[in-house]
Amino acid sequence: METLKNKYLRREFLKQGSVATAATCLTIGLAPTLFADNTKSISQPAILGGQPVRTKGWPAWPIWNPETDEKQLLETIRKGAWSRGAIVTEFEEKWAEAVGTKRSLAVVNGTNALITSLIQLNIGGGDEVIVPPYTFIATVAAVLATGAIPVFADVDPETFQINPDKIEAKITPRTRAIIPVHILGLPANMPRIMEIAKKHHLVVVEDACQAHLAEINHRKVGTFGHAGCFSFQNSKNLAIGEGGAIVSNDLEFMDRCYSYHNYGNPYGTLVGAVGAGTILPGTKLRITEYQAAIGLAQLKRLDGQTTTRNINAGYLKSKIINIPGIIPYKLYDNVTRASFHLFPFRYKKEEFKDMPRKDFLSALSAEGIPCTNGYPTLNNMPFLENAFRTKNYKKMYPEKMLDINNYNENNQCPANDRLCNEEAVWLSQSMLLGSGSDMDDIAMAIEKIHTHADKIKNRSKN
Ligand SMILES: Cc1ncc(COP(=O)(O)O)c(C=O)c1O
């Protein structure tokens, strides 16, 4: 905490703010934004009218550099052949190489990467698929799109990941698959999950939509299960705007995925080859050449950015871990690299004079640190019941097989409820692309709120 304290003192000094002091500080290179309003006190929380710890912005996302990124994109656009072709194939080859699988297939988004994988692994009506409740809705939506039933296994709040100890109790004779989600870009416990899957003959589809280049024992996530699925949506660590990919070493499976994504035409069939002998029921999930050109440009910087995020996340964690009531994420021991799509920590209001999380978030935002509370509880949202009431579900599942009250009762996840409703706080991945001193600002803002928790909590009473 020493550096933090020094910085705090330095700002205390600045708030006294004579012109001479300001000029001296500028010559030694302190950010001019520190002088935003020297009538306000830095020692007062910004939410109570004090000066925010930070007034300057954060790294923008996505990153695009016209000089280095546009050559191939412009050539592609000018060529006028925009449907799937050589650039998409090049992107797939490079993505497979980056992840370390035999093949990758680019599709329109991560959601459809999951749906395609599940369907080609023969998951459908009558099956149950185990998922974590702490995930983006797409994981669950993909299961519903196949006609299977999502079954929720509670989270391990320390890692934010599906808790392997909660999986076996959820296995029934109808269970066919597990979808571990490497949520927030932190790897789930794949060795344990694969062991359970093997024991019960279950298929594993990894939702790695937030976990580009994350590793367990130097092996990339997405390569442990039968298939791995990625998203290249705008906020993701590899951003194309929209896009997704399936990876696998099972070439026969990948052939079927290719076929499904191109109207059921056999693997390798050219995109324009109409009536090429459709072999499977399929749909159209192809990405364009210009999307792939954007992906290739982004891929060049992904590794370096991942390293920066890991360094900054480790540093920030070390700065906030001793603040009472702040419990940063934990990584499993075998994790050699995370992606940090988000930087999560748990907030314990008991250590902040019982200030509710929403007030903590408002106070932190007011200090110039954007933050959110993350996911709501998925497992008791109305979309599930409404899916089970559709014509298809009613035909597939007689009432005694899918009783909604039983379903709700069996899918309670108390650890997840606590995480979603009370404790989780997220910082976005692009903030982790900043400097060490940006991380200091985050730590200082949290420390400041901790110091003034009483006043902030009671602000409406004053
Ligand atoms: C965990 C998770 N799964 C699946 C998806 C779906 O990806 P997409 O938005 O590309 O469909 C996302 C992305 O938003 C995600 O975060």
The ligand as an SDF file (V2000), in Angstrom:
LIG
                    3D

 16 16  0  0  0  0  0  0  0  0999 V2000
  -19.8750  -16.4920  -22.4580 C   0  0  0  0  0  0  0  0  0  0  0  0
  -20.4480  -16.1540  -23.8010 C   0  0  0  0  0  0  0  0  0  0  0  0
  -20.9930  -17.1240  -24.5350 N   0  0  0  0  0  0  0  0  0  0  0  0
  -21.4830  -16.8790  -25.7450 C   0  0  0  0  0  0  0  0  0  0  0  0
  -21.4720  -15.6200  -26.2920 C   0  0  0  0  0  0  0  0  0  0  0  0
  -22.0980  -15.4030  -27.6110 C   0  0  0  0  0  0  0  0  0  0  0  0
  -21.2530  -14.7900  -28.5350 O   0  0  0  0  0  0  0  0  0  0  0  0
  -21.8430  -13.8540  -29.6630 P   0  0  0  0  0  0  0  0  0  0  0  0
  -22.2390  -12.5690  -29.0250 O   0  0  0  0  0  0  0  0  0  0  0  0
  -20.7350  -13.6980  -30.6340 O   0  0  0  0  0  0  0  0  0  0  0  0
  -23.0070  -14.5520  -30.2490 O   0  0  0  0  0  0  0  0  0  0  0  0
  -20.8890  -14.5810  -25.5710 C   0  0  0  0  0  0  0  0  0  0  0  0
  -20.7770  -13.2280  -26.1210 C   0  0  0  0  0  0  0  0  0  0  0  0
  -21.3900  -12.3000  -25.9960 O   0  0  0  0  0  0  0  0  0  0  0  0
  -20.3870  -14.8440  -24.2840 C   0  0  0  0  0  0  0  0  0  0  0  0
  -19.8670  -13.8700  -23.5400 O   0  0  0  0  0  0  0  0  0  0  0  0
  1  2  1  0
  2  3  1  0
  2 15  2  0
  3  4  2  0
  4  5  1  0
  5  6  1  0
  5 12  2  0
  6  7  1  0
  7  8  1  0
  8  9  2  0
  8 10  1  0
  8 11  1  0
 12 13  1  0
 12 15  1  0
 13 14  2  0
 15 16  1  0
M  END
$$$$
